Amino acid sequence: MPNIEHSAIVLSHSPGGLGAVRSLARRGIRVIAFAYDPDDLVLRSRFPAVAEVIPGASVEEKEAALLERLLALDEEQPV
């Protein structure tokens, strides 16, 4: 039985992010995945509970949007 009391946030970039999401999800950890690239594989995966692309035209805009989204999460002590 999966342990959904724990959650993890994965900042995905390329297939490595997808591997991290798969490994965590298979262990019963609820995964929230964020990606800067709308073509990132993790956004098409069935494993994350939440998968979102972070908007922004520049690195600064993307970092600000990511921080805003992380602060808005209603998760108890995600890793």
All heavy atoms as a GROMACS GRO file, in nm:
protein
  598
    1MET      N    1   0.084  -0.118   0.000
    1MET     CA    2   0.000   0.000   0.000
    1MET      C    3   0.089   0.124   0.000
    1MET      O    4   0.176   0.139   0.084
    1MET     CB    5  -0.088  -0.004   0.125
    1MET     CG    6  -0.189   0.106   0.130
    1MET     SD    7  -0.323   0.057   0.023
    1MET     CE    8  -0.439   0.180   0.053
    2PRO      N    9   0.068   0.217  -0.095
    2PRO     CA   10   0.151   0.336  -0.100
    2PRO      C   11   0.133   0.424   0.024
    2PRO      O   12   0.024   0.434   0.080
    2PRO     CB   13   0.100   0.410  -0.224
    2PRO     CG   14   0.024   0.312  -0.302
    2PRO     CD   15  -0.025   0.208  -0.206
    3ASN      N   16   0.242   0.486   0.064
    3ASN     CA   17   0.239   0.578   0.176
    3ASN      C   18   0.227   0.718   0.122
    3ASN      O   19   0.327   0.780   0.086
    3ASN     CB   20   0.366   0.562   0.260
    3ASN     CG   21   0.366   0.653   0.380
    3ASN    OD1   22   0.274   0.730   0.400
    3ASN    ND2   23   0.469   0.645   0.459
    4ILE      N   24   0.104   0.771   0.116
    4ILE     CA   25   0.084   0.903   0.057
    4ILE      C   26   0.090   1.014   0.162
    4ILE      O   27   0.050   1.124   0.138
    4ILE     CB   28  -0.046   0.910  -0.025
    4ILE    CG1   29  -0.165   0.870   0.060
    4ILE    CG2   30  -0.036   0.827  -0.150
    4ILE    CD1   31  -0.299   0.892  -0.006
    5GLU      N   32   0.141   0.980   0.280
    5GLU     CA   33   0.161   1.082   0.382
    5GLU      C   34   0.280   1.171   0.348
    5GLU      O   35   0.290   1.282   0.397
    5GLU     CB   36   0.184   1.017   0.518
    5GLU     CG   37   0.064   0.944   0.570
    5GLU     CD   38   0.093   0.875   0.702
    5GLU    OE1   39   0.188   0.916   0.772
    5GLU    OE2   40   0.022   0.780   0.734
    6HIS      N   41   0.369   1.122   0.267
    6HIS     CA   42   0.490   1.196   0.231
    6HIS      C   43   0.477   1.249   0.089
    6HIS      O   44   0.416   1.186   0.004
    6HIS     CB   45   0.612   1.107   0.240
    6HIS     CG   46   0.632   1.049   0.377
    6HIS    ND1   47   0.672   1.124   0.484
    6HIS    CD2   48   0.615   0.925   0.423
    6HIS    CE1   49   0.679   1.049   0.590
    6HIS    NE2   50   0.645   0.926   0.556
    7SER      N   51   0.536   1.364   0.066
    7SER     CA   52   0.537   1.418  -0.070
    7SER      C   53   0.675   1.474  -0.101
    7SER      O   54   0.751   1.510  -0.012
    7SER     CB   55   0.430   1.526  -0.085
    7SER     OG   56   0.451   1.631   0.005
    8ALA      N   57   0.704   1.476  -0.229
    8ALA     CA   58   0.832   1.527  -0.277
    8ALA      C   59   0.809   1.620  -0.395
    8ALA      O   60   0.717   1.599  -0.474
    8ALA     CB   61   0.922   1.411  -0.319
    9ILE      N   62   0.894   1.719  -0.405
    9ILE     CA   63   0.890   1.811  -0.518
    9ILE      C   64   1.011   1.781  -0.605
    9ILE      O   65   1.123   1.774  -0.556
    9ILE     CB   66   0.895   1.957  -0.469
    9ILE    CG1   67   0.772   1.988  -0.384
    9ILE    CG2   68   0.905   2.052  -0.588
    9ILE    CD1   69   0.780   2.117  -0.309
   10VAL      N   70   0.986   1.763  -0.733
   10VAL     CA   71   1.094   1.736  -0.827
   10VAL      C   72   1.097   1.851  -0.928
   10VAL      O   73   0.996   1.881  -0.991
   10VAL     CB   74   1.074   1.601  -0.901
   10VAL    CG1   75   1.178   1.584  -1.010
   10VAL    CG2   76   1.078   1.486  -0.802
   11LEU      N   77   1.212   1.916  -0.939
   11LEU     CA   78   1.234   2.017  -1.041
   11LEU      C   79   1.298   1.945  -1.158
   11LEU      O   80   1.417   1.916  -1.157
   11LEU     CB   81   1.324   2.129  -0.988
   11LEU     CG   82   1.274   2.195  -0.859
   11LEU    CD1   83   1.375   2.300  -0.811
   11LEU    CD2   84   1.138   2.256  -0.878
   12SER      N   85   1.216   1.912  -1.255
   12SER     CA   86   1.257   1.821  -1.362
   12SER      C   87   1.333   1.892  -1.474
   12SER      O   88   1.300   2.005  -1.511
   12SER     CB   89   1.135   1.752  -1.421
   12SER     OG   90   1.172   1.662  -1.521
   13HIS      N   91   1.431   1.821  -1.524
   13HIS     CA   92   1.505   1.866  -1.642
   13HIS      C   93   1.554   1.742  -1.714
   13HIS      O   94   1.643   1.673  -1.665
   13HIS     CB   95   1.622   1.955  -1.602
   13HIS     CG   96   1.700   2.004  -1.719
   13HIS    ND1   97   1.648   2.093  -1.810
   13HIS    CD2   98   1.824   1.973  -1.764
   13HIS    CE1   99   1.738   2.116  -1.904
   13HIS    NE2  100   1.845   2.045  -1.878
   14SER      N  101   1.491   1.711  -1.825
   14SER     CA  102   1.528   1.597  -1.909
   14SER      C  103   1.489   1.462  -1.848
   14SER      O  104   1.419   1.458  -1.747
   14SER     CB  105   1.677   1.602  -1.943
   14SER     OG  106   1.757   1.574  -1.831
   15PRO      N  107   1.534   1.353  -1.905
   15PRO     CA  108   1.496   1.220  -1.856
   15PRO      C  109   1.534   1.192  -1.711
   15PRO      O  110   1.471   1.110  -1.644
   15PRO     CB  111   1.568   1.124  -1.951
   15PRO     CG  112   1.584   1.201  -2.077
   15PRO     CD  113   1.609   1.343  -2.032
   16GLY      N  114   1.634   1.261  -1.657
   16GLY     CA  115   1.672   1.240  -1.517
   16GLY      C  116   1.559   1.277  -1.422
   16GLY      O  117   1.538   1.212  -1.320
   17GLY      N  118   1.486   1.381  -1.453
   17GLY     CA  119   1.372   1.422  -1.371
   17GLY      C  120   1.263   1.317  -1.374
   17GLY      O  121   1.202   1.286  -1.272
   18LEU      N  122   1.240   1.261  -1.491
   18LEU     CA  123   1.139   1.156  -1.505
   18LEU      C  124   1.178   1.034  -1.424
   18LEU      O  125   1.095   0.973  -1.357
   18LEU     CB  126   1.119   1.119  -1.652
   18LEU     CG  127   1.016   1.012  -1.680
   18LEU    CD1  128   0.879   1.051  -1.628
   18LEU    CD2  129   1.010   0.983  -1.830
   19GLY      N  130   1.305   0.998  -1.424
   19GLY     CA  131   1.352   0.885  -1.345
   19GLY      C  132   1.331   0.907  -1.196
   19GLY      O  133   1.289   0.816  -1.124
   20ALA      N  134   1.358   1.029  -1.150
   20ALA     CA  135   1.337   1.060  -1.008
   20ALA      C  136   1.190   1.050  -0.972
   20ALA      O  137   1.153   0.994  -0.869
   20ALA     CB  138   1.391   1.199  -0.977
   21VAL      N  139   1.104   1.102  -1.057
   21VAL     CA  140   0.959   1.097  -1.033
   21VAL      C  141   0.911   0.953  -1.028
   21VAL      O  142   0.836   0.914  -0.939
   21VAL     CB  143   0.884   1.178  -1.140
   21VAL    CG1  144   0.734   1.151  -1.136
   21VAL    CG2  145   0.911   1.326  -1.123
   22ARG      N  146   0.953   0.873  -1.123
   22ARG     CA  147   0.913   0.732  -1.125
   22ARG      C  148   0.956   0.659  -0.999
   22ARG      O  149   0.879   0.586  -0.939
   22ARG     CB  150   0.975   0.661  -1.245
   22ARG     CG  151   0.905   0.681  -1.373
   22ARG     CD  152   0.973   0.598  -1.479
   22ARG     NE  153   0.910   0.614  -1.606
   22ARG     CZ  154   0.962   0.575  -1.719
   22ARG    NH1  155   1.081   0.518  -1.722
   22ARG    NH2  156   0.897   0.592  -1.832
   23SER      N  157   1.080   0.677  -0.960
   23SER     CA  158   1.133   0.608  -0.842
   23SER      C  159   1.056   0.646  -0.716
   23SER      O  160   1.021   0.560  -0.635
   23SER     CB  161   1.281   0.640  -0.823
   23SER     OG  162   1.356   0.589  -0.931
   24LEU      N  163   1.032   0.774  -0.698
   24LEU     CA  164   0.958   0.820  -0.581
   24LEU      C  165   0.815   0.769  -0.582
   24LEU      O  166   0.765   0.718  -0.480
   24LEU     CB  167   0.960   0.973  -0.574
   24LEU     CG  168   1.094   1.037  -0.541
   24LEU    CD1  169   1.093   1.185  -0.577
   24LEU    CD2  170   1.127   1.016  -0.396
   25ALA      N  171   0.748   0.781  -0.695
   25ALA     CA  172   0.608   0.738  -0.704
   25ALA      C  173   0.594   0.588  -0.681
   25ALA      O  174   0.499   0.544  -0.615
   25ALA     CB  175   0.550   0.777  -0.839
   26ARG      N  176   0.686   0.511  -0.731
   26ARG     CA  177   0.680   0.366  -0.710
   26ARG      C  178   0.700   0.327  -0.565
   26ARG      O  179   0.663   0.219  -0.524
   26ARG     CB  180   0.782   0.296  -0.800
   26ARG     CG  181   0.740   0.296  -0.944
   26ARG     CD  182   0.838   0.224  -1.031
   26ARG     NE  183   0.789   0.216  -1.167
   26ARG     CZ  184   0.863   0.186  -1.271
   26ARG    NH1  185   0.992   0.160  -1.254
   26ARG    NH2  186   0.811   0.182  -1.391
   27ARG      N  187   0.758   0.416  -0.487
   27ARG     CA  188   0.776   0.393  -0.343
   27ARG      C  189   0.659   0.447  -0.263
   27ARG      O  190   0.660   0.446  -0.141
   27ARG     CB  191   0.905   0.460  -0.293
   27ARG     CG  192   1.029   0.395  -0.345
   27ARG     CD  193   1.047   0.263  -0.277
   27ARG     NE  194   1.172   0.204  -0.320
   27ARG     CZ  195   1.212   0.087  -0.282
   27ARG    NH1  196   1.138   0.016  -0.200
   27ARG    NH2  197   1.324   0.037  -0.326
   28GLY      N  198   0.558   0.497  -0.332
   28GLY     CA  199   0.438   0.545  -0.265
   28GLY      C  200   0.445   0.689  -0.218
   28GLY      O  201   0.364   0.732  -0.137
   29ILE      N  202   0.539   0.764  -0.270
   29ILE     CA  203   0.553   0.904  -0.233
   29ILE      C  204   0.479   0.990  -0.334
   29ILE      O  205   0.494   0.972  -0.455
   29ILE     CB  206   0.702   0.943  -0.225
   29ILE    CG1  207   0.769   0.861  -0.115
   29ILE    CG2  208   0.718   1.093  -0.201
   29ILE    CD1  209   0.918   0.874  -0.108
   30ARG      N  210   0.398   1.081  -0.285
   30ARG     CA  211   0.323   1.172  -0.372
   30ARG      C  212   0.423   1.271  -0.431
   30ARG      O  213   0.496   1.339  -0.358
   30ARG     CB  214   0.218   1.246  -0.290
   30ARG     CG  215   0.132   1.339  -0.370
   30ARG     CD  216   0.024   1.399  -0.280
   30ARG     NE  217  -0.068   1.477  -0.358
   30ARG     CZ  218  -0.051   1.604  -0.392
   30ARG    NH1  219   0.058   1.668  -0.351
   30ARG    NH2  220  -0.140   1.669  -0.463
   31VAL      N  221   0.424   1.281  -0.563
   31VAL     CA  222   0.523   1.363  -0.632
   31VAL      C  223   0.456   1.483  -0.699
   31VAL      O  224   0.355   1.469  -0.767
   31VAL     CB  225   0.600   1.281  -0.738
   31VAL    CG1  226   0.702   1.368  -0.810
   31VAL    CG2  227   0.666   1.161  -0.675
   32ILE      N  228   0.518   1.598  -0.677
   32ILE     CA  229   0.479   1.721  -0.743
   32ILE      C  230   0.596   1.757  -0.833
   32ILE      O  231   0.708   1.777  -0.785
   32ILE     CB  232   0.453   1.833  -0.642
   32ILE    CG1  233   0.343   1.789  -0.546
   32ILE    CG2  234   0.418   1.963  -0.712
   32ILE    CD1  235   0.338   1.870  -0.419
   33ALA      N  236   0.571   1.762  -0.963
   33ALA     CA  237   0.679   1.786  -1.059
   33ALA      C  238   0.661   1.922  -1.126
   33ALA      O  239   0.551   1.956  -1.170
   33ALA     CB  240   0.681   1.676  -1.163
   34PHE      N  241   0.771   1.994  -1.134
   34PHE     CA  242   0.774   2.121  -1.205
   34PHE      C  243   0.882   2.114  -1.312
   34PHE      O  244   0.987   2.053  -1.290
   34PHE     CB  245   0.806   2.237  -1.110
   34PHE     CG  246   0.701   2.262  -1.006
   34PHE    CD1  247   0.726   2.233  -0.874
   34PHE    CD2  248   0.578   2.314  -1.041
   34PHE    CE1  249   0.630   2.256  -0.777
   34PHE    CE2  250   0.481   2.337  -0.945
   34PHE     CZ  251   0.507   2.308  -0.813
   35ALA      N  252   0.855   2.176  -1.426
   35ALA     CA  253   0.952   2.180  -1.535
   35ALA      C  254   0.949   2.318  -1.599
   35ALA      O  255   0.844   2.382  -1.607
   35ALA     CB  256   0.918   2.074  -1.640
   36TYR      N  257   1.064   2.365  -1.642
   36TYR     CA  258   1.072   2.492  -1.714
   36TYR      C  259   1.038   2.475  -1.861
   36TYR      O  260   0.987   2.565  -1.924
   36TYR     CB  261   1.212   2.552  -1.702
   36TYR     CG  262   1.246   2.611  -1.568
   36TYR    CD1  263   1.375   2.604  -1.519
   36TYR    CD2  264   1.151   2.674  -1.490
   36TYR    CE1  265   1.409   2.659  -1.396
   36TYR    CE2  266   1.184   2.730  -1.367
   36TYR     CZ  267   1.312   2.722  -1.321
   36TYR     OH  268   1.346   2.777  -1.200
   37ASP      N  269   1.066   2.358  -1.914
   37ASP     CA  270   1.046   2.330  -2.057
   37ASP      C  271   0.912   2.262  -2.078
   37ASP      O  272   0.886   2.155  -2.022
   37ASP     CB  273   1.159   2.240  -2.106
   37ASP     CG  274   1.153   2.211  -2.254
   37ASP    OD1  275   1.057   2.254  -2.322
   37ASP    OD2  276   1.246   2.145  -2.305
   38PRO      N  277   0.824   2.320  -2.160
   38PRO     CA  278   0.693   2.258  -2.183
   38PRO      C  279   0.701   2.123  -2.254
   38PRO      O  280   0.603   2.049  -2.256
   38PRO     CB  281   0.617   2.360  -2.268
   38PRO     CG  282   0.718   2.456  -2.318
   38PRO     CD  283   0.839   2.448  -2.229
   39ASP      N  284   0.817   2.088  -2.307
   39ASP     CA  285   0.835   1.958  -2.372
   39ASP      C  286   0.899   1.855  -2.281
   39ASP      O  287   0.930   1.744  -2.324
   39ASP     CB  288   0.921   1.974  -2.499
   39ASP     CG  289   0.850   2.054  -2.606
   39ASP    OD1  290   0.726   2.043  -2.617
   39ASP    OD2  291   0.917   2.129  -2.679
   40ASP      N  292   0.921   1.889  -2.153
   40ASP     CA  293   0.984   1.796  -2.059
   40ASP      C  294   0.897   1.670  -2.047
   40ASP      O  295   0.775   1.677  -2.036
   40ASP     CB  296   0.999   1.862  -1.923
   40ASP     CG  297   1.098   1.788  -1.834
   40ASP    OD1  298   1.074   1.669  -1.806
   40ASP    OD2  299   1.197   1.850  -1.792
   41LEU      N  300   0.962   1.556  -2.048
   41LEU     CA  301   0.891   1.428  -2.042
   41LEU      C  302   0.806   1.410  -1.916
   41LEU      O  303   0.702   1.344  -1.920
   41LEU     CB  304   0.992   1.313  -2.051
   41LEU     CG  305   1.070   1.302  -2.181
   41LEU    CD1  306   1.177   1.193  -2.168
   41LEU    CD2  307   0.976   1.271  -2.296
   42VAL      N  308   0.847   1.468  -1.807
   42VAL     CA  309   0.775   1.449  -1.681
   42VAL      C  310   0.632   1.504  -1.690
   42VAL      O  311   0.542   1.456  -1.622
   42VAL     CB  312   0.852   1.511  -1.563
   42VAL    CG1  313   0.837   1.662  -1.558
   42VAL    CG2  314   0.809   1.448  -1.432
   43LEU      N  315   0.610   1.602  -1.776
   43LEU     CA  316   0.478   1.661  -1.791
   43LEU      C  317   0.378   1.566  -1.858
   43LEU      O  318   0.258   1.586  -1.849
   43LEU     CB  319   0.487   1.792  -1.870
   43LEU     CG  320   0.572   1.901  -1.805
   43LEU    CD1  321   0.592   2.016  -1.900
   43LEU    CD2  322   0.512   1.945  -1.674
   44ARG      N  323   0.428   1.462  -1.921
   44ARG     CA  324   0.342   1.364  -1.988
   44ARG      C  325   0.336   1.232  -1.911
   44ARG      O  326   0.271   1.138  -1.954
   44ARG     CB  327   0.393   1.338  -2.128
   44ARG     CG  328   0.373   1.458  -2.220
   44ARG     CD  329   0.454   1.444  -2.346
   44ARG     NE  330   0.450   1.562  -2.428
   44ARG     CZ  331   0.512   1.677  -2.403
   44ARG    NH1  332   0.580   1.692  -2.294
   44ARG    NH2  333   0.504   1.777  -2.486
   45SER      N  334   0.401   1.226  -1.799
   45SER     CA  335   0.408   1.103  -1.721
   45SER      C  336   0.282   1.084  -1.637
   45SER      O  337   0.219   1.180  -1.593
   45SER     CB  338   0.530   1.108  -1.628
   45SER     OG  339   0.529   0.997  -1.541
   46ARG      N  340   0.250   0.960  -1.609
   46ARG     CA  341   0.136   0.928  -1.523
   46ARG      C  342   0.177   0.923  -1.376
   46ARG      O  343   0.093   0.912  -1.288
   46ARG     CB  344   0.074   0.795  -1.563
   46ARG     CG  345   0.168   0.677  -1.547
   46ARG     CD  346   0.104   0.549  -1.600
   46ARG     NE  347   0.201   0.443  -1.609
   46ARG     CZ  348   0.225   0.355  -1.511
   46ARG    NH1  349   0.156   0.362  -1.399
   46ARG    NH2  350   0.314   0.261  -1.527
   47PHE      N  351   0.303   0.931  -1.346
   47PHE     CA  352   0.352   0.914  -1.210
   47PHE      C  353   0.334   1.034  -1.116
   47PHE      O  354   0.303   1.015  -1.000
   47PHE     CB  355   0.498   0.869  -1.210
   47PHE     CG  356   0.515   0.728  -1.257
   47PHE    CD1  357   0.558   0.702  -1.386
   47PHE    CD2  358   0.486   0.622  -1.174
   47PHE    CE1  359   0.573   0.571  -1.430
   47PHE    CE2  360   0.500   0.491  -1.217
   47PHE     CZ  361   0.543   0.465  -1.345
   48PRO      N  362   0.355   1.158  -1.160
   48PRO     CA  363   0.337   1.267  -1.064
   48PRO      C  364   0.190   1.294  -1.035
   48PRO      O  365   0.104   1.283  -1.124
   48PRO     CB  366   0.402   1.387  -1.132
   48PRO     CG  367   0.408   1.355  -1.276
   48PRO     CD  368   0.410   1.206  -1.288
   49ALA      N  369   0.161   1.330  -0.910
   49ALA     CA  370   0.024   1.369  -0.873
   49ALA      C  371  -0.007   1.505  -0.935
   49ALA      O  372  -0.121   1.533  -0.972
   49ALA     CB  373   0.010   1.375  -0.722
   50VAL      N  374   0.095   1.589  -0.944
   50VAL     CA  375   0.083   1.722  -1.003
   50VAL      C  376   0.204   1.741  -1.094
   50VAL      O  377   0.316   1.711  -1.054
   50VAL     CB  378   0.082   1.833  -0.895
   50VAL    CG1  379   0.081   1.971  -0.957
   50VAL    CG2  380  -0.032   1.814  -0.798
   51ALA      N  381   0.180   1.789  -1.215
   51ALA     CA  382   0.290   1.818  -1.308
   51ALA      C  383   0.258   1.950  -1.378
   51ALA      O  384   0.155   1.962  -1.443
   51ALA     CB  385   0.307   1.706  -1.410
   52GLU      N  386   0.345   2.047  -1.359
   52GLU     CA  387   0.320   2.180  -1.413
   52GLU      C  388   0.445   2.235  -1.480
   52GLU      O  389   0.556   2.212  -1.435
   52GLU     CB  390   0.281   2.278  -1.302
   52GLU     CG  391   0.153   2.245  -1.232
   52GLU     CD  392   0.120   2.347  -1.125
   52GLU    OE1  393   0.180   2.457  -1.122
   52GLU    OE2  394   0.034   2.315  -1.042
   53VAL      N  395   0.420   2.312  -1.585
   53VAL     CA  396   0.530   2.387  -1.647
   53VAL      C  397   0.533   2.524  -1.581
   53VAL      O  398   0.430   2.584  -1.552
   53VAL     CB  399   0.512   2.396  -1.801
   53VAL    CG1  400   0.390   2.476  -1.841
   53VAL    CG2  401   0.636   2.452  -1.866
   54ILE      N  402   0.653   2.571  -1.552
   54ILE     CA  403   0.672   2.702  -1.489
   54ILE      C  404   0.688   2.806  -1.601
   54ILE      O  405   0.777   2.795  -1.684
   54ILE     CB  406   0.796   2.701  -1.398
   54ILE    CG1  407   0.780   2.599  -1.286
   54ILE    CG2  408   0.823   2.839  -1.342
   54ILE    CD1  409   0.662   2.624  -1.193
   55PRO      N  410   0.599   2.906  -1.603
   55PRO     CA  411   0.605   3.006  -1.711
   55PRO      C  412   0.714   3.110  -1.687
   55PRO      O  413   0.762   3.128  -1.576
   55PRO     CB  414   0.466   3.072  -1.703
   55PRO     CG  415   0.430   3.062  -1.559
   55PRO     CD  416   0.490   2.931  -1.510
   56GLY      N  417   0.749   3.178  -1.795
   56GLY     CA  418   0.843   3.289  -1.786
   56GLY      C  419   0.929   3.295  -1.910
   56GLY      O  420   0.964   3.193  -1.968
   57ALA      N  421   0.964   3.417  -1.948
   57ALA     CA  422   1.047   3.437  -2.066
   57ALA      C  423   1.196   3.438  -2.032
   57ALA      O  424   1.280   3.402  -2.114
   57ALA     CB  425   1.009   3.568  -2.136
   58SER      N  426   1.228   3.478  -1.910
   58SER     CA  427   1.367   3.484  -1.869
   58SER      C  428   1.389   3.394  -1.748
   58SER      O  429   1.294   3.348  -1.685
   58SER     CB  430   1.406   3.628  -1.832
   58SER     OG  431   1.337   3.667  -1.714
   59VAL      N  432   1.514   3.371  -1.716
   59VAL     CA  433   1.548   3.290  -1.599
   59VAL      C  434   1.490   3.353  -1.473
   59VAL      O  435   1.434   3.284  -1.388
   59VAL     CB  436   1.701   3.273  -1.587
   59VAL    CG1  437   1.738   3.206  -1.456
   59VAL    CG2  438   1.756   3.194  -1.704
   60GLU      N  439   1.501   3.484  -1.464
   60GLU     CA  440   1.450   3.555  -1.346
   60GLU      C  441   1.299   3.538  -1.332
   60GLU      O  442   1.248   3.516  -1.222
   60GLU     CB  443   1.487   3.704  -1.352
   60GLU     CG  444   1.634   3.732  -1.337
   60GLU     CD  445   1.714   3.712  -1.467
   60GLU    OE1  446   1.652   3.697  -1.576
   60GLU    OE2  447   1.837   3.709  -1.459
   61GLU      N  448   1.227   3.548  -1.443
   61GLU     CA  449   1.081   3.532  -1.440
   61GLU      C  450   1.044   3.389  -1.401
   61GLU      O  451   0.950   3.368  -1.324
   61GLU     CB  452   1.020   3.565  -1.576
   61GLU     CG  453   1.019   3.712  -1.610
   61GLU     CD  454   0.963   3.739  -1.748
   61GLU    OE1  455   0.917   3.645  -1.817
   61GLU    OE2  456   0.967   3.857  -1.789
   62LYS      N  457   1.116   3.292  -1.454
   62LYS     CA  458   1.088   3.152  -1.421
   62LYS      C  459   1.117   3.123  -1.274
   62LYS      O  460   1.040   3.054  -1.208
   62LYS     CB  461   1.168   3.059  -1.511
   62LYS     CG  462   1.116   3.059  -1.653
   62LYS     CD  463   1.193   2.966  -1.741
   62LYS     CE  464   1.137   2.975  -1.881
   62LYS     NZ  465   1.170   2.862  -1.964
   63GLU      N  466   1.227   3.176  -1.223
   63GLU     CA  467   1.260   3.156  -1.082
   63GLU      C  468   1.154   3.220  -0.991
   63GLU      O  469   1.114   3.161  -0.891
   63GLU     CB  470   1.398   3.211  -1.050
   63GLU     CG  471   1.508   3.125  -1.107
   63GLU     CD  472   1.647   3.181  -1.082
   63GLU    OE1  473   1.659   3.296  -1.032
   63GLU    OE2  474   1.744   3.112  -1.114
   64ALA      N  475   1.108   3.338  -1.028
   64ALA     CA  476   1.005   3.405  -0.948
   64ALA      C  477   0.874   3.326  -0.953
   64ALA      O  478   0.806   3.310  -0.850
   64ALA     CB  479   0.983   3.548  -0.999
   65ALA      N  480   0.837   3.276  -1.070
   65ALA     CA  481   0.714   3.197  -1.083
   65ALA      C  482   0.724   3.066  -1.006
   65ALA      O  483   0.627   3.023  -0.942
   65ALA     CB  484   0.685   3.169  -1.231
   66LEU      N  485   0.840   3.003  -1.010
   66LEU     CA  486   0.860   2.879  -0.934
   66LEU      C  487   0.849   2.905  -0.785
   66LEU      O  488   0.779   2.832  -0.713
   66LEU     CB  489   0.996   2.817  -0.967
   66LEU     CG  490   1.033   2.693  -0.887
   66LEU    CD1  491   0.932   2.580  -0.910
   66LEU    CD2  492   1.173   2.647  -0.922
   67LEU      N  493   0.914   3.008  -0.736
   67LEU     CA  494   0.908   3.040  -0.593
   67LEU      C  495   0.764   3.069  -0.551
   67LEU      O  496   0.718   3.021  -0.447
   67LEU     CB  497   0.999   3.158  -0.562
   67LEU     CG  498   1.005   3.199  -0.416
   67LEU    CD1  499   1.051   3.083  -0.327
   67LEU    CD2  500   1.097   3.318  -0.398
   68GLU      N  501   0.693   3.144  -0.632
   68GLU     CA  502   0.553   3.175  -0.602
   68GLU      C  503   0.470   3.046  -0.594
   68GLU      O  504   0.389   3.029  -0.503
   68GLU     CB  505   0.497   3.268  -0.710
   68GLU     CG  506   0.355   3.311  -0.688
   68GLU     CD  507   0.307   3.404  -0.798
   68GLU    OE1  508   0.380   3.499  -0.831
   68GLU    OE2  509   0.196   3.382  -0.849
   69ARG      N  510   0.492   2.957  -0.686
   69ARG     CA  511   0.417   2.831  -0.688
   69ARG      C  512   0.454   2.744  -0.568
   69ARG      O  513   0.367   2.681  -0.508
   69ARG     CB  514   0.444   2.756  -0.821
   69ARG     CG  515   0.364   2.632  -0.839
   69ARG     CD  516   0.216   2.664  -0.844
   69ARG     NE  517   0.140   2.542  -0.846
   69ARG     CZ  518   0.079   2.489  -0.740
   69ARG    NH1  519   0.085   2.548  -0.624
   69ARG    NH2  520   0.011   2.378  -0.751
   70LEU      N  521   0.580   2.738  -0.534
   70LEU     CA  522   0.622   2.658  -0.419
   70LEU      C  523   0.562   2.712  -0.289
   70LEU      O  524   0.519   2.634  -0.204
   70LEU     CB  525   0.775   2.656  -0.409
   70LEU     CG  526   0.847   2.576  -0.517
   70LEU    CD1  527   0.998   2.600  -0.507
   70LEU    CD2  528   0.815   2.429  -0.509
   71LEU      N  529   0.559   2.842  -0.274
   71LEU     CA  530   0.504   2.902  -0.154
   71LEU      C  531   0.353   2.881  -0.144
   71LEU      O  532   0.297   2.880  -0.034
   71LEU     CB  533   0.538   3.051  -0.148
   71LEU     CG  534   0.686   3.084  -0.127
   71LEU    CD1  535   0.710   3.233  -0.142
   71LEU    CD2  536   0.734   3.033   0.008
   72ALA      N  537   0.288   2.861  -0.258
   72ALA     CA  538   0.142   2.842  -0.260
   72ALA      C  539   0.102   2.696  -0.236
   72ALA      O  540  -0.017   2.668  -0.219
   72ALA     CB  541   0.086   2.890  -0.393
   73LEU      N  542   0.199   2.605  -0.236
   73LEU     CA  543   0.166   2.464  -0.216
   73LEU      C  544   0.105   2.440  -0.079
   73LEU      O  545   0.148   2.497   0.020
   73LEU     CB  546   0.290   2.377  -0.230
   73LEU     CG  547   0.345   2.354  -0.369
   73LEU    CD1  548   0.473   2.273  -0.361
   73LEU    CD2  549   0.242   2.283  -0.455
   74ASP      N  550   0.007   2.354  -0.077
   74ASP     CA  551  -0.057   2.316   0.049
   74ASP      C  552  -0.009   2.176   0.088
   74ASP      O  553  -0.085   2.082   0.094
   74ASP     CB  554  -0.209   2.320   0.034
   74ASP     CG  555  -0.280   2.302   0.166
   74ASP    OD1  556  -0.222   2.337   0.270
   74ASP    OD2  557  -0.394   2.253   0.164
   75GLU      N  558   0.121   2.166   0.109
   75GLU     CA  559   0.183   2.040   0.144
   75GLU      C  560   0.252   2.054   0.279
   75GLU      O  561   0.307   2.159   0.311
   75GLU     CB  562   0.289   1.999   0.041
   75GLU     CG  563   0.234   1.975  -0.097
   75GLU     CD  564   0.150   1.851  -0.104
   75GLU    OE1  565   0.187   1.749  -0.045
   75GLU    OE2  566   0.045   1.856  -0.172
   76GLU      N  567   0.249   1.948   0.357
   76GLU     CA  568   0.316   1.950   0.487
   76GLU      C  569   0.456   1.894   0.474
   76GLU      O  570   0.476   1.776   0.450
   76GLU     CB  571   0.238   1.868   0.588
   76GLU     CG  572   0.289   1.886   0.729
   76GLU     CD  573   0.200   1.819   0.832
   76GLU    OE1  574   0.078   1.820   0.814
   76GLU    OE2  575   0.256   1.764   0.928
   77GLN      N  576   0.555   1.979   0.483
   77GLN     CA  577   0.696   1.945   0.480
   77GLN      C  578   0.736   1.856   0.362
   77GLN      O  579   0.791   1.747   0.381
   77GLN     CB  580   0.737   1.880   0.612
   77GLN     CG  581   0.718   1.969   0.730
   77GLN     CD  582   0.760   1.904   0.860
   77GLN    OE1  583   0.778   1.783   0.869
   77GLN    NE2  584   0.776   1.984   0.962
   78PRO      N  585   0.715   1.900   0.239
   78PRO     CA  586   0.761   1.820   0.126
   78PRO      C  587   0.913   1.824   0.117
   78PRO      O  588   0.976   1.917   0.166
   78PRO     CB  589   0.697   1.888   0.006
   78PRO     CG  590   0.683   2.030   0.047
   78PRO     CD  591   0.656   2.026   0.196
   79VAL      N  592   0.970   1.724   0.055
   79VAL     CA  593   1.115   1.722   0.033
   79VAL      C  594   1.144   1.746  -0.112
   79VAL      O  595   1.059   1.731  -0.196
   79VAL     CB  596   1.180   1.587   0.076
   79VAL    CG1  597   1.167   1.571   0.224
   79VAL    CG2  598   1.119   1.472   0.002
   0.00000   0.00000   0.00000
